[in-house]
Amino acid sequence: MPFFWQRTLKPDDPSQGLSLEPPMIPIPILSPEAILIILAFYAATLAWLVWTLRILFSEKTRHQLRAWRILVYTILTGMSCLTAWYHYDRQQQTAAFKTKFEPVLAENSLIGGINMPAGTKLVIETPDDFETFRKAQFPHPVRISGTDALLAERYLSAETDEEYHTTGYTPLNIRLTGLGESLENDWRCDATHPITLQTHGDGSIKAFESCIAAAGNRIENLPLPKGAQIIATDGSVFTDGFVDLDRWLIYLPDNADFRVQNKQQIEGVIRLDAERRIFTQTPR
């Protein structure tokens, strides 16, 4: 039997698209000396806090203050102020990062072909450009294609110029997770698991790609087990370039059985043609 491979991969395969992580706040790699200095500042801050409390509540401690003790206390106070400033600066950086790359919509907006309600939490790739979102979490279900989605996640492909500077992003597909069931391409899908749809460059829906089957699907009048993975494919491709006529791959869930042509199949893959009939490999 000739070797062949499937053109469409399983939806959790990262080769289907470039899943871009959001820009991160740069954190320097600290040397052992720097770590010791930071620990010293924290220890000084703790010592200053304890000493300050004793000064406030202990008359004996106040009477024991001498010039050299006042000098040490002043040094500890300065180190404590620097430690507090460091934490304040980090909080400001984090807040600025969230404002730029994790905005929350203040009003209803049409973004990437989706009517997003106010309160939607976004993760975007370019500051102030909501069209570059890679994740959108809705405050209530939003109808997208046939799914009541609570979460939309996109695979984005980065566009670069000749000097490899990023000039934009193009969505390759979108994964929807929500409530109940969804009807996609006449398949009943479990919307509590990601439903993957191919998208056009503007983010609008192009075609169904994959989902996890809900109850109620049938193949040649046989019930398909709930939890099966349904994947659209352009056909199995052989090493000599021949493309077979299968158009659907059905990955049966673990320990599930399905009777194929009077034979019981446990787990494994079922291939279907364009009419969703059980497909056997074309003779070569």
C-alpha positions, 0 to 999 in steps of 0.5 A, a space after each residue: 500500500 503506498 504511503 500517504 499523508 493527510 493534508 488537513 491536520 488535527 486542529 491542535 496541531 500548531 503547524 496549521 497556523 502561527 499562534 502568536 503569544 502577546 508581547 511580554 514585559 521584558 524581564 532581565 536575567 539577573 546575575 547572582 550578585 544582583 539577586 543578593 543586592 535585591 535580597 539585601 534591599 528586602 531585608 533592609 526594608 523589613 528591618 526598617 519596618 520593624 525598627 519603625 514600629 518599635 520607635 513608634 510604640 516603644 519609649 525605650 527604643 526612642 531614648 536609645 537613639 544615638 547619632 550612629 543609630 539615626 544614620 543607620 535608620 536613615 540609610 534603611 529608610 532610603 533603601 526602603 523608599 527605593 524598594 517601594 519605588 521599584 514595586 510602584 514602577 513595576 505595577 505601572 509597567 504592568 498596568 500600561 502593558 494591560 492597557 496597550 495589549 489587554 484592553 476591555 471594550 467600553 462600547 459595542 464594536 464590530 471587530 474582525 467581523 464579530 459584533 462584540 459587546 461592551 465588556 469584551 476582554 481582548 488580547 491584541 498584538 498591536 497597541 490600539 489596533 483591535 483588529 489584531 486581536 488573538 483572543 476575545 472573551 465575551 461577557 455573555 454569549 455572542 452568536 458567531 456562525 452557528 455557535 453561542 461563543 463565550 471565547 474566540 481565539 485566532 491563529 494569526 500569521 505575521 506579515 513582514 517587510 524585506 527587513 523582517 519588520 512586522 507590518 501586519 497580521 492575517 487571521 488564519 482561523 478562529 476557534 470558538 468555545 461557548 455553550 451547548 451545541 452548534 450546527 456547523 456544516 450539518 454536523 452537530 458540534 459540542 460548543 463547550 469544546 473549541 470549534 475551528 473555522 477557517 477565516 478570510 483575511 478580514 477575519 470573516 468566516 470562510 469554512 468549517 475546519 473541525 470540532 468535537 461531535 455532540 450526540 445526534 450525528 449519523 454516518 450512513 444512518 449509523 450513530 456517530 459516538 459523542 466526542 468523536 473529532 470531525 475534521 474537514 480535509 482536502 483529501 489524502 495526499 500520496 508521495 507521488 502527488 495523487 490526491 484521494 477523494 476523502 473529504 472528512 476524517 472522523 477520529 473516534 474517541 477512546 474506547 468508542 466503537 463504530 460498526 464499519 461495513 459490518 465490522 466493529 471498529 474500536 477507536 481509530 479513524 473513519 474517512 468519508 467522501 464528499 457525500 459523507 459516505 464511508 470511504 475506502 482508499 482508491 485502488 492504485 
